Amino acid sequence: MNGIFKISLFLTVCAVLAGLAGCEPKETVNERQERLYSVENMELKKQLEKLREQSEKDLQAKQKELDKCNADKTIIEKELSEETAKALKESLIDMLAEQVEQLTQENAKFRAEIETLNKKLEQQE
């Protein structure tokens, strides 16, 4: 009887253990969806991080390009300002030269008239 008792005790323990092994809670549909969402969420976070990094790189590149354009703009404005000043100076010089020429001609004309009038005055005396 001792042998039968041991065998029945062994079978009982095996049955209990087998029952416990089979009694693990099965994953429900909601739990499975949650796990899938969690995995998908992690993937989306990775993709988002990659997009942020790429966006940051693009933004830095555009900022460098903008800085270069602003530097070029400053140089062009300076050159344009210098060219404008030079053109204005040349224009003023030309205008003054014309006025000097006109005044010189008028002065010569007035001298000739003065000389004529002086000769007439000398003849009358």
TIVO-2410 file (N, C-alpha, C; in nm, 3 decimals):
# residues 125
REC num residu      c1      c2      c3 atome chaine
REC   1      M   0.080  -0.116   0.000     N      A
REC   1      M   0.000   0.000   0.000    CA      A
REC   1      M   0.086   0.125   0.000     C      A
REC   2      N   0.193   0.110   0.057     N      A
REC   2      N   0.286   0.219   0.063    CA      A
REC   2      N   0.324   0.262  -0.078     C      A
REC   3      G   0.345   0.171  -0.168     N      A
REC   3      G   0.381   0.200  -0.305    CA      A
REC   3      G   0.267   0.266  -0.378     C      A
REC   4      I   0.145   0.221  -0.353     N      A
REC   4      I   0.028   0.279  -0.419    CA      A
REC   4      I   0.006   0.421  -0.368     C      A
REC   5      F   0.031   0.437  -0.241     N      A
REC   5      F   0.013   0.569  -0.181    CA      A
REC   5      F   0.112   0.667  -0.243     C      A
REC   6      K   0.234   0.622  -0.258     N      A
REC   6      K   0.337   0.709  -0.315    CA      A
REC   6      K   0.304   0.745  -0.460     C      A
REC   7      I   0.255   0.645  -0.533     N      A
REC   7      I   0.221   0.670  -0.674    CA      A
REC   7      I   0.102   0.764  -0.682     C      A
REC   8      S   0.001   0.743  -0.595     N      A
REC   8      S  -0.115   0.831  -0.600    CA      A
REC   8      S  -0.079   0.971  -0.554     C      A
REC   9      L   0.010   0.979  -0.456     N      A
REC   9      L   0.055   1.112  -0.411    CA      A
REC   9      L   0.132   1.181  -0.524     C      A
REC  10      F   0.217   1.105  -0.592     N      A
REC  10      F   0.295   1.159  -0.703    CA      A
REC  10      F   0.202   1.206  -0.815     C      A
REC  11      L   0.102   1.125  -0.848     N      A
REC  11      L   0.008   1.161  -0.955    CA      A
REC  11      L  -0.074   1.284  -0.915     C      A
REC  12      T  -0.110   1.291  -0.788     N      A
REC  12      T  -0.187   1.405  -0.740    CA      A
REC  12      T  -0.105   1.534  -0.751     C      A
REC  13      V   0.022   1.524  -0.707     N      A
REC  13      V   0.110   1.641  -0.715    CA      A
REC  13      V   0.129   1.680  -0.862     C      A
REC  14      C   0.149   1.583  -0.950     N      A
REC  14      C   0.166   1.610  -1.094    CA      A
REC  14      C   0.041   1.674  -1.151     C      A
REC  15      A  -0.076   1.624  -1.109     N      A
REC  15      A  -0.201   1.679  -1.158    CA      A
REC  15      A  -0.218   1.823  -1.113     C      A
REC  16      V  -0.182   1.847  -0.985     N      A
REC  16      V  -0.194   1.984  -0.932    CA      A
REC  16      V  -0.099   2.076  -1.007     C      A
REC  17      L   0.026   2.028  -1.026     N      A
REC  17      L   0.123   2.110  -1.097    CA      A
REC  17      L   0.082   2.133  -1.242     C      A
REC  18      A   0.031   2.033  -1.306     N      A
REC  18      A  -0.016   2.045  -1.443    CA      A
REC  18      A  -0.132   2.142  -1.450     C      A
REC  19      G  -0.218   2.133  -1.352     N      A
REC  19      G  -0.332   2.224  -1.347    CA      A
REC  19      G  -0.287   2.367  -1.325     C      A
REC  20      L  -0.187   2.382  -1.238     N      A
REC  20      L  -0.136   2.516  -1.215    CA      A
REC  20      L  -0.067   2.571  -1.339     C      A
REC  21      A   0.006   2.484  -1.407     N      A
REC  21      A   0.075   2.527  -1.529    CA      A
REC  21      A  -0.026   2.568  -1.634     C      A
REC  22      G  -0.135   2.499  -1.643     N      A
REC  22      G  -0.238   2.531  -1.741    CA      A
REC  22      G  -0.327   2.645  -1.697     C      A
REC  23      C  -0.317   2.685  -1.572     N      A
REC  23      C  -0.403   2.790  -1.520    CA      A
REC  23      C  -0.343   2.930  -1.534     C      A
REC  24      E  -0.230   2.937  -1.605     N      A
REC  24      E  -0.175   3.071  -1.625    CA      A
REC  24      E  -0.278   3.153  -1.700     C      A
REC  25      P  -0.293   3.274  -1.658     N      A
REC  25      P  -0.395   3.356  -1.723    CA      A
REC  25      P  -0.357   3.378  -1.870     C      A
REC  26      K  -0.453   3.355  -1.953     N      A
REC  26      K  -0.430   3.376  -2.095    CA      A
REC  26      K  -0.439   3.526  -2.125     C      A
REC  27      E  -0.361   3.564  -2.223     N      A
REC  27      E  -0.358   3.705  -2.261    CA      A
REC  27      E  -0.491   3.741  -2.328     C      A
REC  28      T  -0.552   3.846  -2.279     N      A
REC  28      T  -0.680   3.887  -2.337    CA      A
REC  28      T  -0.652   3.972  -2.461     C      A
REC  29      V  -0.756   3.996  -2.536     N      A
REC  29      V  -0.744   4.075  -2.658    CA      A
REC  29      V  -0.696   4.216  -2.623     C      A
REC  30      N  -0.749   4.273  -2.516     N      A
REC  30      N  -0.709   4.408  -2.475    CA      A
REC  30      N  -0.562   4.413  -2.436     C      A
REC  31      E  -0.516   4.312  -2.364     N      A
REC  31      E  -0.376   4.309  -2.324    CA      A
REC  31      E  -0.285   4.296  -2.446     C      A
REC  32      R  -0.327   4.216  -2.541     N      A
REC  32      R  -0.250   4.198  -2.664    CA      A
REC  32      R  -0.244   4.330  -2.742     C      A
REC  33      Q  -0.360   4.398  -2.750     N      A
REC  33      Q  -0.363   4.527  -2.819    CA      A
REC  33      Q  -0.275   4.629  -2.748     C      A
REC  34      E  -0.280   4.627  -2.616     N      A
REC  34      E  -0.196   4.719  -2.539    CA      A
REC  34      E  -0.048   4.693  -2.566     C      A
REC  35      R  -0.012   4.566  -2.570     N      A
REC  35      R   0.128   4.531  -2.598    CA      A
REC  35      R   0.167   4.576  -2.739     C      A
REC  36      L   0.078   4.553  -2.835     N      A
REC  36      L   0.105   4.595  -2.972    CA      A
REC  36      L   0.114   4.748  -2.981     C      A
REC  37      Y   0.025   4.817  -2.912     N      A
REC  37      Y   0.029   4.963  -2.909    CA      A
REC  37      Y   0.159   5.012  -2.846     C      A
REC  38      S   0.203   4.942  -2.743     N      A
REC  38      S   0.327   4.980  -2.676    CA      A
REC  38      S   0.446   4.968  -2.771     C      A
REC  39      V   0.451   4.856  -2.844     N      A
REC  39      V   0.559   4.834  -2.941    CA      A
REC  39      V   0.551   4.940  -3.052     C      A
REC  40      E   0.430   4.963  -3.101     N      A
REC  40      E   0.410   5.062  -3.206    CA      A
REC  40      E   0.448   5.202  -3.155     C      A
REC  41      N   0.412   5.229  -3.031     N      A
REC  41      N   0.444   5.358  -2.970    CA      A
REC  41      N   0.595   5.379  -2.963     C      A
REC  42      M   0.667   5.274  -2.925     N      A
REC  42      M   0.813   5.284  -2.918    CA      A
REC  42      M   0.871   5.310  -3.057     C      A
REC  43      E   0.818   5.243  -3.158     N      A
REC  43      E   0.865   5.263  -3.295    CA      A
REC  43      E   0.836   5.406  -3.341     C      A
REC  44      L   0.717   5.454  -3.308     N      A
REC  44      L   0.681   5.590  -3.346    CA      A
REC  44      L   0.769   5.693  -3.275     C      A
REC  45      K   0.803   5.666  -3.150     N      A
REC  45      K   0.893   5.755  -3.077    CA      A
REC  45      K   1.030   5.759  -3.143     C      A
REC  46      K   1.080   5.642  -3.186     N      A
REC  46      K   1.209   5.637  -3.255    CA      A
REC  46      K   1.203   5.717  -3.385     C      A
REC  47      Q   1.095   5.699  -3.460     N      A
REC  47      Q   1.080   5.771  -3.586    CA      A
REC  47      Q   1.071   5.922  -3.561     C      A
REC  48      L   0.996   5.959  -3.457     N      A
REC  48      L   0.983   6.100  -3.423    CA      A
REC  48      L   1.118   6.159  -3.385     C      A
REC  49      E   1.197   6.086  -3.310     N      A
REC  49      E   1.329   6.134  -3.270    CA      A
REC  49      E   1.419   6.151  -3.393     C      A
REC  50      K   1.412   6.057  -3.487     N      A
REC  50      K   1.490   6.069  -3.610    CA      A
REC  50      K   1.446   6.192  -3.689     C      A
REC  51      L   1.314   6.213  -3.695     N      A
REC  51      L   1.262   6.330  -3.766    CA      A
REC  51      L   1.307   6.460  -3.699     C      A
REC  52      R   1.307   6.461  -3.567     N      A
REC  52      R   1.352   6.580  -3.494    CA      A
REC  52      R   1.499   6.608  -3.522     C      A
REC  53      E   1.580   6.502  -3.520     N      A
REC  53      E   1.723   6.518  -3.547    CA      A
REC  53      E   1.745   6.571  -3.689     C      A
REC  54      Q   1.673   6.513  -3.785     N      A
REC  54      Q   1.686   6.558  -3.924    CA      A
REC  54      Q   1.639   6.702  -3.938     C      A
REC  55      S   1.529   6.733  -3.872     N      A
REC  55      S   1.476   6.868  -3.877    CA      A
REC  55      S   1.576   6.967  -3.817     C      A
REC  56      E   1.639   6.930  -3.709     N      A
REC  56      E   1.740   7.016  -3.645    CA      A
REC  56      E   1.860   7.036  -3.739     C      A
REC  57      K   1.904   6.929  -3.805     N      A
REC  57      K   2.015   6.941  -3.900    CA      A
REC  57      K   1.976   7.033  -4.015     C      A
REC  58      D   1.854   7.015  -4.067     N      A
REC  58      D   1.807   7.099  -4.177    CA      A
REC  58      D   1.799   7.246  -4.134     C      A
REC  59      L   1.748   7.268  -4.014     N      A
REC  59      L   1.737   7.403  -3.961    CA      A
REC  59      L   1.874   7.468  -3.945     C      A
REC  60      Q   1.971   7.393  -3.897     N      A
REC  60      Q   2.107   7.447  -3.882    CA      A
REC  60      Q   2.167   7.480  -4.018     C      A
REC  61      A   2.144   7.393  -4.115     N      A
REC  61      A   2.196   7.418  -4.250    CA      A
REC  61      A   2.132   7.544  -4.309     C      A
REC  62      K   2.001   7.558  -4.291     N      A
REC  62      K   1.931   7.677  -4.341    CA      A
REC  62      K   1.978   7.803  -4.269     C      A
REC  63      Q   2.006   7.791  -4.140     N      A
REC  63      Q   2.055   7.906  -4.064    CA      A
REC  63      Q   2.192   7.950  -4.115     C      A
REC  64      K   2.280   7.851  -4.144     N      A
REC  64      K   2.411   7.884  -4.200    CA      A
REC  64      K   2.395   7.953  -4.335     C      A
REC  65      E   2.303   7.902  -4.417     N      A
REC  65      E   2.278   7.961  -4.548    CA      A
REC  65      E   2.226   8.104  -4.533     C      A
REC  66      L   2.136   8.125  -4.437     N      A
REC  66      L   2.082   8.258  -4.411    CA      A
REC  66      L   2.191   8.353  -4.363     C      A
REC  67      D   2.278   8.305  -4.275     N      A
REC  67      D   2.388   8.388  -4.226    CA      A
REC  67      D   2.480   8.429  -4.341     C      A
REC  68      K   2.508   8.335  -4.431     N      A
REC  68      K   2.593   8.366  -4.547    CA      A
REC  68      K   2.524   8.469  -4.637     C      A
REC  69      C   2.395   8.452  -4.659     N      A
REC  69      C   2.320   8.547  -4.743    CA      A
REC  69      C   2.320   8.686  -4.679     C      A
REC  70      N   2.303   8.692  -4.547     N      A
REC  70      N   2.304   8.822  -4.478    CA      A
REC  70      N   2.441   8.888  -4.489     C      A
REC  71      A   2.546   8.808  -4.478     N      A
REC  71      A   2.682   8.862  -4.493    CA      A
REC  71      A   2.703   8.916  -4.634     C      A
REC  72      D   2.658   8.839  -4.734     N      A
REC  72      D   2.668   8.884  -4.873    CA      A
REC  72      D   2.587   9.012  -4.894     C      A
REC  73      K   2.470   9.017  -4.834     N      A
REC  73      K   2.382   9.135  -4.846    CA      A
REC  73      K   2.452   9.258  -4.789     C      A
REC  74      T   2.516   9.241  -4.674     N      A
REC  74      T   2.587   9.353  -4.611    CA      A
REC  74      T   2.699   9.403  -4.702     C      A
REC  75      I   2.774   9.311  -4.759     N      A
REC  75      I   2.883   9.348  -4.850    CA      A
REC  75      I   2.828   9.422  -4.971     C      A
REC  76      I   2.721   9.370  -5.029     N      A
REC  76      I   2.661   9.433  -5.148    CA      A
REC  76      I   2.609   9.572  -5.114     C      A
REC  77      E   2.542   9.584  -4.998     N      A
REC  77      E   2.491   9.715  -4.957    CA      A
REC  77      E   2.605   9.815  -4.939     C      A
REC  78      K   2.715   9.769  -4.880     N      A
REC  78      K   2.830   9.856  -4.860    CA      A
REC  78      K   2.888   9.899  -4.995     C      A
REC  79      E   2.905   9.801  -5.086     N      A
REC  79      E   2.957   9.833  -5.218    CA      A
REC  79      E   2.864   9.928  -5.292     C      A
REC  80      L   2.734   9.901  -5.282     N      A
REC  80      L   2.635   9.987  -5.348    CA      A
REC  80      L   2.640  10.127  -5.289     C      A
REC  81      S   2.652  10.135  -5.158     N      A
REC  81      S   2.661  10.264  -5.092    CA      A
REC  81      S   2.785  10.339  -5.139     C      A
REC  82      E   2.899  10.269  -5.148     N      A
REC  82      E   3.022  10.331  -5.196    CA      A
REC  82      E   3.009  10.373  -5.341     C      A
REC  83      E   2.947  10.289  -5.423     N      A
REC  83      E   2.928  10.323  -5.564    CA      A
REC  83      E   2.834  10.442  -5.578     C      A
REC  84      T   2.729  10.444  -5.496     N      A
REC  84      T   2.634  10.555  -5.500    CA      A
REC  84      T   2.703  10.684  -5.459     C      A
REC  85      A   2.783  10.678  -5.354     N      A
REC  85      A   2.856  10.796  -5.308    CA      A
REC  85      A   2.952  10.845  -5.417     C      A
REC  86      K   3.022  10.751  -5.480     N      A
REC  86      K   3.116  10.786  -5.586    CA      A
REC  86      K   3.042  10.850  -5.704     C      A
REC  87      A   2.928  10.789  -5.743     N      A
REC  87      A   2.849  10.843  -5.854    CA      A
REC  87      A   2.796  10.982  -5.819     C      A
REC  88      L   2.752  11.001  -5.696     N      A
REC  88      L   2.703  11.131  -5.653    CA      A
REC  88      L   2.815  11.235  -5.655     C      A
REC  89      K   2.932  11.194  -5.608     N      A
REC  89      K   3.048  11.284  -5.608    CA      A
REC  89      K   3.084  11.324  -5.751     C      A
REC  90      E   3.087  11.226  -5.841     N      A
REC  90      E   3.118  11.254  -5.981    CA      A
REC  90      E   3.013  11.346  -6.042     C      A
REC  91      S   2.887  11.322  -6.009     N      A
REC  91      S   2.779  11.404  -6.059    CA      A
REC  91      S   2.793  11.548  -6.011     C      A
REC  92      L   2.826  11.564  -5.883     N      A
REC  92      L   2.847  11.698  -5.828    CA      A
REC  92      L   2.965  11.767  -5.894     C      A
REC  93      I   3.073  11.693  -5.915     N      A
REC  93      I   3.191  11.750  -5.981    CA      A
REC  93      I   3.156  11.796  -6.122     C      A
REC  94      D   3.082  11.714  -6.195     N      A
REC  94      D   3.041  11.751  -6.331    CA      A
REC  94      D   2.953  11.876  -6.329     C      A
REC  95      M   2.859  11.878  -6.236     N      A
REC  95      M   2.768  11.992  -6.225    CA      A
REC  95      M   2.845  12.120  -6.191     C      A
REC  96      L   2.937  12.108  -6.095     N      A
REC  96      L   3.018  12.225  -6.058    CA      A
REC  96      L   3.108  12.269  -6.172     C      A
REC  97      A   3.162  12.176  -6.247     N      A
REC  97      A   3.247  12.209  -6.361    CA      A
REC  97      A   3.166  12.286  -6.466     C      A
REC  98      E   3.042  12.244  -6.488     N      A
REC  98      E   2.956  12.315  -6.583    CA      A
REC  98      E   2.929  12.457  -6.534     C      A
REC  99      Q   2.899  12.470  -6.405     N      A
REC  99      Q   2.872  12.604  -6.350    CA      A
REC  99      Q   2.996  12.692  -6.357     C      A
REC 100      V   3.113  12.634  -6.325     N      A
REC 100      V   3.238  12.711  -6.335    CA      A
REC 100      V   3.260  12.756  -6.479     C      A
REC 101      E   3.233  12.667  -6.573     N      A
REC 101      E   3.248  12.702  -6.716    CA      A
REC 101      E   3.153  12.815  -6.754     C      A
REC 102      Q   3.029  12.808  -6.710     N      A
REC 102      Q   2.932  12.914  -6.739    CA      A
REC 102      Q   2.977  13.046  -6.676     C      A
REC 103      L   3.021  13.039  -6.549     N      A
REC 103      L   3.066  13.161  -6.482    CA      A
REC 103      L   3.189  13.220  -6.549     C      A
REC 104      T   3.279  13.134  -6.595     N      A
REC 104      T   3.399  13.179  -6.665    CA      A
REC 104      T   3.360  13.250  -6.794     C      A
REC 105      Q   3.264  13.194  -6.867     N      A
REC 105      Q   3.218  13.256  -6.991    CA      A
REC 105      Q   3.150  13.390  -6.963     C      A
REC 106      E   3.066  13.390  -6.859     N      A
REC 106      E   2.999  13.516  -6.824    CA      A
REC 106      E   3.102  13.620  -6.779     C      A
REC 107      N   3.199  13.578  -6.702     N      A
REC 107      N   3.303  13.667  -6.654    CA      A
REC 107      N   3.381  13.727  -6.773     C      A
REC 108      A   3.414  13.642  -6.869     N      A
REC 108      A   3.485  13.689  -6.988    CA      A
REC 108      A   3.399  13.789  -7.064     C      A
REC 109      K   3.271  13.761  -7.072     N      A
REC 109      K   3.176  13.850  -7.142    CA      A
REC 109      K   3.170  13.984  -7.070     C      A
REC 110      F   3.160  13.981  -6.937     N      A
REC 110      F   3.153  14.105  -6.860    CA      A
REC 110      F   3.284  14.184  -6.871     C      A
REC 111      R   3.397  14.118  -6.871     N      A
REC 111      R   3.527  14.185  -6.887    CA      A
REC 111      R   3.534  14.257  -7.022     C      A
REC 112      A   3.482  14.184  -7.124     N      A
REC 112      A   3.482  14.245  -7.257    CA      A
REC 112      A   3.394  14.369  -7.257     C      A
REC 113      E   3.279  14.362  -7.192     N      A
REC 113      E   3.189  14.477  -7.185    CA      A
REC 113      E   3.254  14.591  -7.106     C      A
REC 114      I   3.320  14.556  -6.995     N      A
REC 114      I   3.387  14.658  -6.914    CA      A
REC 114      I   3.496  14.726  -6.996     C      A
REC 115      E   3.570  14.646  -7.070     N      A
REC 115      E   3.677  14.700  -7.152    CA      A
REC 115      E   3.619  14.793  -7.260     C      A
REC 116      T   3.510  14.750  -7.321     N      A
REC 116      T   3.443  14.832  -7.422    CA      A
REC 116      T   3.396  14.963  -7.361     C      A
REC 117      L   3.334  14.952  -7.242     N      A
REC 117      L   3.284  15.072  -7.176    CA      A
REC 117      L   3.398  15.163  -7.134     C      A
REC 118      N   3.509  15.106  -7.089     N      A
REC 118      N   3.626  15.187  -7.052    CA      A
REC 118      N   3.682  15.261  -7.174     C      A
REC 119      K   3.685  15.194  -7.288     N      A
REC 119      K   3.734  15.258  -7.411    CA      A
REC 119      K   3.641  15.371  -7.451     C      A
REC 120      K   3.512  15.350  -7.442     N      A
REC 120      K   3.415  15.456  -7.475    CA      A
REC 120      K   3.433  15.574  -7.380     C      A
REC 121      L   3.455  15.541  -7.252     N      A
REC 121      L   3.473  15.646  -7.152    CA      A
REC 121      L   3.599  15.724  -7.180     C      A
REC 122      E   3.705  15.661  -7.220     N      A
REC 122      E   3.831  15.726  -7.251    CA      A
REC 122      E   3.814  15.813  -7.376     C      A
REC 123      Q   3.734  15.770  -7.470     N      A
REC 123      Q   3.714  15.846  -7.592    CA      A
REC 123      Q   3.630  15.971  -7.562     C      A
REC 124      Q   3.544  15.963  -7.469     N      A
REC 124      Q   3.459  16.077  -7.436    CA      A
REC 124      Q   3.540  16.180  -7.356     C      A
REC 125      E   3.644  16.147  -7.296     N      A
REC 125      E   3.720  16.239  -7.216    CA      A
REC 125      E   3.815  16.310  -7.299     C      A
***
